[in-house]
């Protein structure tokens, strides 16, 4: 990457820089530029990871929505630390984010839930996420019955929640020739950010 671009990283707040990178990814990634790997861990530090879609809700970044009774939801309740990794292959860039997870307010969760398609709302309402399902037919029957019982607005299930990660560490990774990658780590100190360059 040209040195001018690296200087741009040196001069920007990491949240503003992330927004800039995401906007670029929206123009180059064929699918879901806001997809990221979300890593959580159990109370005894056993990790698990899965892909989620990360949203911005009002002014809050790094938000995601899920069944709070799923594996990730249960792990968040017992260990509030989590990590995200965005990988934009078209740009040869990554962003890694680490921080504590907090609940979103109910009003924001309701607003997002009802912005989704009706079918997505029904899917969220009928799924016992992460638990054993005996057959696909059972799931499809649940969908049919729930759809008939709720012809109007779909009520948001109490267990369908929104979370945000408040970043404490944000690393920007830029692919380089001969594996000489550029890595810039921002760590939060109060309301300010400290930046260092890392070896690749």
N, C-alpha and C positions, 0 to 999 in steps of 0.2 A: 504494500500500500504506500502511496506517495507520502513523503514526510509532512506535507500540508494537511493531509487527512489525519495523521497521527497528532499533529498539533491541535487539531479540532477536538480530538478526544481529551487532550490535556486541559482544554479551556472550558469544558462543559460540565454542568451538573449531571450526574449519572442518570437521573430520572429523565431529564430532557434529552440526553443522548439516547437512552433506550427508546423514547418516543420517536426520535428521528430514524433510528435503525428499523423499528417496526414499520414505520411508514414506507421505508425503502423495500422491506420484505413484502409488504402488501402489493407492491408493483412487480415483484419478481417471483414470488413463491406460487406454484400452481394451486396449492390447497392449504387452507388453514394456517396462515402465517402466525396466528396467535396460539398455535399448539405448542405445548411444552411438556417435558417429562417432569412429573411431580414426584418427589421422593419424600416419604414419611418414614417414621420408625415407631416400633412398639415401645412400651414402657421399659422393656429390657433390651432396647437398642437393636432389635432385628429390623433391617430396612426392607422397604418395598417401594416399587416405582411403577408408574403408569402414565399414559399421556392424558392431558386434560386441555381444554380450551380456556385460555386465560383472558379475562375480560377487564375492561375499565368501567367502573360503576361510578357515575358522577365524576368526582375528582380523584377517586381512589384507583390505583393501578394494582395489577397482580391479584385480581380477584378470580375465584372459580366457584362453581356451584356443584353440589353433589348430595347424594343421600347420606345424611350424617350417621346412619347405621351401617354404612358400608365399611370395608376394611380401612380405607383411608380416613373415613370419618371417625371411626373408633380410635385409630392411632393418633389423630389430631387431638382428641379429647384427653388422651393419656400422655402425649408428648407433643407440646405445642410448637416444636421446631420443625421446619420443613425447608426443602430446597426445590428450585425450578431450574430447568436447563432448556433454553430455546436454541434450536439449531436451524439456521437458514442455509441450506446447502447451496442454493443459487447464488448467495452472496459470500459463501465460505466464511461465515461468522457464527459465533456462539455468544450467548449471554447466560451467565450463571448467577442465580439470586438465592441468598440464604437469609432466613429471618424467622420471626415468630408469627404464628397464625392467630388471627382474631376473627370473631364472628362479624358478619355484616348485619346491619340493622334490618329488621323484618320488612320495613317498607321498601327497601332497595331490593330485597330478595323477591318480594311479591311482584314488583315492577318488572324485574328481569324474567321471572317465571312466566308471566302473562305476555311477555313479548315474544316468547318462543311459539313455534307452530302448535296447533292443537294436538297433533299426533305426538309431538315431543313431550307435551305436558302430560298426556295420558301415559306415555311410556314411563315417565318419572313416577307417576302416581301408582302404577301397578307393580313396579319392580322391587323385589326384596334384594336389592343390590348386594352382590358378593356372596349370597347364600345359595345353597344347592337348589337347582331347578330340575325336576324329574324329567321334563320333556318340553320341547318347543310348543307342543299343543297346549300345555297348561298355560304358558305365557300368553298365547294367542287367545285362549278362552277368557283369560282375565281382561285382556284388552277389549274384547267384544262386550263382555258384561259391564265393564266400567263405562264404556262409551254409551251404552244404552241407558245406564243409570244416571249419566251426567250429560244430558243433551245440550245444556247451556255452558256457562263458564266452568272451567275445571278448577276445583279448589286445590290450592297448593298444599301438599301434605306437610305436616308439621316437621317431618324428618328431612325434608328437602331444604337444605340450608345453603347460605353463601358464606364464603370465607375470603379473607385477604391476607397476603403475606406482607408484613412490614419489613422491608429489606434492611439488613444490617451489613451485608456484603454484596456487592455487585461486581462481577468480573466480565469484561469485554474481551473476547478472543477473536483474533483476525488471522486467518490462514496465511502462512508465508512459505516461500520457496525453501526447499531443502529442510523442511520442518523447523525453520526459524520463524516461528509464529510470534505475533505481537499479543501480549497479554497485559491488560491494565486492570488493577484491582482497586475498587473504591470501598472503604470501610467507614461506617458511620461513627461519628464522635459527637454526641449531643445532636445539635441541629446541623452540624457541618459534616463534610466528607473529606477523608484523607485519601489521596491517590498515590499508588506506587506502580512501577512496572515490574512484571514477573519474568523470570526465565521461562522459555517455552517448555 
